């Protein structure tokens, strides 16, 4: 269970990282990166950052580039939140596939609609 402090830090990091990625992607047309979730370890040393990347066709390349530049992202984040946090957590980036997973389920349901059998239909 998250403590109030880790929840607040997670929200702060999500907001600030989202702004950093928004400013970076403004320079590159046709790319959008959203920070969907940040999970901070109880000792506040590690932050797992989940990113949703659009378009999805080159998401793996984008996430790999972000992971390679994680030290730079952490430095930029430190400039933004340095006055609020004593130590900036190590950032570990993950690709959030929950949206594409939900879209795939919707697509499958549209392709094969099956209606549940009601009590009246059983007779």
PyMOL commands that set and color helices and strands:
alter all, ss='L'
color gray80, all
select helices_A, chain A and resi 4-26+56-68+70-81+98-111+119-122
alter helices_A, ss='H'
color red, helices_A
select strands_A, chain A and resi 32-40+46-54+90-95
alter strands_A, ss='S'
color yellow, strands_A
deselect
rebuild
show_as cartoon
